[in-house]
Amino acid sequence: MNFKKIEEDFWASRNDANKYYNWVLGTQRSIWFAQRLKKYKFNSIFEVGLMGGRNIKIINDNIPNLIVGGLDINSDGVKFASEKIACGKFYHMSAFDIDKLEDNYDIIFTMGVMIHLPPDMIYDFCKKLISKTNGTIFHIECSGKNKVINGPKELLPTSGKITNKIRWEPNIVEIYNNLGYKAKIENLPKELKSTDCSSIIEVSMDV
């Protein structure tokens, strides 16, 4: 079964970019992440799975003069982001095509995205992020023990919920450790946690 196609078809068909952009908890989390980023020195940042661009917009508002960009499989989400952030470079493309971008970025991040990517392709995805990152990768995700919670029956979801929307808990720290990079993980503040995000994982490209 082609889990990549199943997931991409599911997310490409969504028409709720405005909902994601104005989600109250998501906005609070975006503000928290933007404030955290202020302690880092960087000139460019790119989001994989931007769905409307809320994260990038808030980061751009809080840290001026950045080169910002992002991608999403959802064309409406990319269009929405382009309208909100005139200075950004946004791409309608698969997360797995990030290695085809011409530019590298100082920081690349995901937020609530890796938990929906096909488990059998997660190492390939992380390798591609590494190839396009100059400094640091951040994942604001639910990192766990590779348990599939929801998804196609072939993935044996533990909740028993059969759906084309995969939700699982990849062991993100282990993935990067196995690729030769040190990953640091910490819990998000309690008030910012949800089923799609509970931790922030930081991966430095210094090895």
N, C-alpha and C positions, 0 to 999 in steps of 0.2 A: 504494500500500500504506500502511495506517495503522500506522506504526512506533510511534506513541504507544500504541495499543491493544495491540499485540504485546508491548511492554515491560511495560506495566502488568499485563497478564494473567500474564506470566511471574513478576513479582515478587510479585504478589498471592497466587499459589498456593504460595509457599514456606512451609515450616513449620519453619524452623531459626533462630528468634529466639534460642533458648537457645545454639545453637552460636555465633552471631555475638557474643552477649553475653560468652561465656567464651573467645573466641579469644585466645590468648596474645599473639600479635604485635599484634592489634588493641588489646588492653588496654594494652600498652606504648606504643603510638602515642597512645592516648587520654590517658594520664598525661603524656606529653610535651607534648601540645597544652594540657592543663589548666595545666601549669606555665608554659608560654609566655604564656597568657592573663593571668597574674597581673600582668604589667607594664602592662596596659591598664585604663583606668577605664571600667566599664560596669555596668549594673544588670540587664540582661536579655539572654538568649541563646536562640537557636532553631536547631534542627537540621532540615534537609531530608533525609529518608531515614534515620530514626533506627534502624530495625530492632532493636528490643529496648531501646534507650536507653542502651547502655553509655557512649557518649561523654558524654551529658548527665549521667548518674549520677556519673561520675568528675569532671566539671567541677563539679557541684553539691557534691560532697564536698570538693573542694579550695578552692572559692571560695564561702563561705557567703552566705546572704541574697540570692541571685540570683532573679530571675523566669526560670523555664526553661520551654521548650516544644519541640515538635517535631511532625513529621508523617511518615507513611509510607503507601504504598498497601497495605501488608500489615496486615490487621486483627489478626493474632496478634502481630505486632511491636509494634503500638500498645498492645494489651492488656498485653503483657509489660512494656513501659516504664511504663505506668500503675501496675502492681503494684509495680515497683521504686522508683518516684520519686513519692511521694504528692503532692508539692507542684507537680508539673508539669502543664502544659496540653498534652495530646497529641491529635492529630487523625488520623483515618483518612481520608485524602484524597490526591489526586494532587499531585505536586510542582508541577504547572502551575496548581494552584488556590491557591497561597500568597497571591496577591493578594486572595483573598476573606476572609482573616483580618481580624478587627476590629483587632487590635493590631499595632503596629510593635515591632521589637526593636533594641536597640543593636548586637548582633552576630547575624548569620545565617551559618551555615556548612554545608558539605557535606563528606563524607569518603567517597571512593570511590563517588560517586553520578553525577556528571556524565558519567563515562565510559560510563554505561549509558543516558543519555537520548538520544532521537532527534536525530540531527545537524541535521535541518531545523528543529528547534524550540529550539535552544540559545540563540539570541539573545533569543527571547521569554521564555525562562526567566530569563535574567540580568536582563532589564528588570523582571521581576516581583520578583526579589530586591531590586533597587535601590529599588523602590517601597515595600518593607516594612522597609527597614533605616535606622536612625537614624545609625549610625556606621561600621561596618566589616563587610565580607563576607570570609570566609575559605573557600578551597577547598583541601582536602587531597586531591589528585587526581594523575592522570597527565596532565600538560599536554604537548602536542606539536604536530604539524603537520597535525592534522585527519585522520590516517590511521585508517581503520576496520580493526580487526584481525580481529574475529569479528562475525558478524551475518547477517541475511537476505541472500540472494544478490543482491538488488537494490542493496545497498550495496557490492558488490564487495569483500568482506573480503580483506585481503592475505594472511592465513594460509591462506585456502581453506576455513576452518572455517565451515560454514553452520549457524547456530543462531538461535533467537529471542532469545538473550541478546546484545545489542549490547555490544561493548567497543571503544571507540575513544579517540583521544587529541586532544581538542579543544584548540585554541590559545586558552587561557583569557585570557592576557594581551592578545592581539590583539582578542578579543571586547570586553573592557572598554575598551580604548583606542579602538576604533571607536565605542563608546557614549559616549565623552567622559570616561572615568574612568581614572585611573592605577593600574595593577596592578603590584605587586612580586612577584617569584617567587624562591624559593630551594629548593635541594634539601633533602629530609628527611635526617636522619642515616642513614648507610648501613644501620645495623641495624634501621631502621624501614621501609625501602623494601620494596615488594612490587609485584606486577603491577597492583594497583588503586590504588596511591598511591606517588608518588615525589617530589612537590613540594608546597610550601605557597604559595598565592597569596593575597596580601592586597590588598584593594580598599577604599580609603577613600572615603566619600561626600563628602568635601571636594573640590571641583573648582575 
